[in-house]
Amino acid sequence: MNYEAKLSDIIASLPEIQGGFLFAPERGVYGNQATGITNVDDLLQVALKFSKIFSQFSVHFHDTGNFRVTFKDLVLFATVLEQGQWLFLFYRPSLSPSMVNMTVQLALNIQSDDEEEKDILEITPPLAEPTPTSITPENKARNTGIAPESKLNGPLNTLKNELSKYIGPVAELIFEDFREEWETKFSPTPENLPELIRVLAEEIDNANDRKTFKKAMETFSGKE
Amino acid sequence: MATAKDFSRLGSIEGVGQFLLVRNDGHVVSENFADAVSLSSIVVSSGKYCDSFAENLGGRRYLHLCVERMSGENILVFSLGRYYLGIIKHPDSDPQVLAGSILTFLKGLS
């Protein structure tokens, strides 16, 4: 589906819509029509943050739909497309949410004569699934590629517990989020643990606490 | 200064199904349903992400996040300094009207 054309149609259809952009995990921001609102780097950050918000809510609620963040002079609308892609719109608060929903739905449902009917992804290929080191019913349920008997589990549990001392109960959610990303981008090995420690430390606001956390985790750098 | 008792009145606002008021470390301060703890992390985490949109959108502070659901029980998240308020909307109520009612209520507390 040509989402860039769809986005243009949506923006053109309602004067209250001030701009929008698309995001794909492997491609980043594209189809940017929000240059008057902020720059591409900030749009990318917005998209990545929304991805995290979505993944957290969708774990608990299996019927999540569109997202809306309301500011005084602007509403940021976000909807998930196929293959982990997102469509974002910026519009004036005077526009009713139901009108936006209807406009977006209509645009996405209408197929142009040039679009093929078979279900293909035009933008990017699907993300490759990470290869787990050992697939068992236990670690499949835990959505991790690390076998239950792996020596990594001890350090990972310690990491999670240590993190919770600084950021409270939300640590578990944040830890699982980053751990999944770490297993996808790097091999889940002791040698790559410092990278996980680094990104988790960034979640600690207080500089001294962050330093203490990193120092406490030094023992796991490179060790099994 | 608003207390947890003040927030307990949230449950009587038309359109509010469930609510939870959570401190930024995940501790639930006030709620009107038994399973509030299971949502505390999500409310705090999403609230923090929304707070950080100010860095990306010209310093704009968000008023609320709305997560639409097929059931109509949309979720609203508001930032209140060190606390985050999560509201699960009643399926039949209008989300915009509800958000306005909550903001009016919160302004009345300050």
Interface residues (C-beta under 8 A of the other chain):
Chain A: I37 T38 D42 L43 Q45 V46 K49 F50 K52 I53 Q56 F57 H60 F61 D63 T64 G65 N66 F67 R68 V69 T70 F71 K72 D73 L74 L76 S96 P97 N101 I167 G168 P169 V170 E172 L173 I174
Chain B: R23 N24 D25 G26 H27 S38 L39 S40 S41 I42 V44 S45 S46 Y49 C50 S52 F53 E55 N56 L57 G58 R60 R61 Y62 L63 H64 L65 C66 V67 E68 R69 M70 S71 I75 P95 Q96 A99
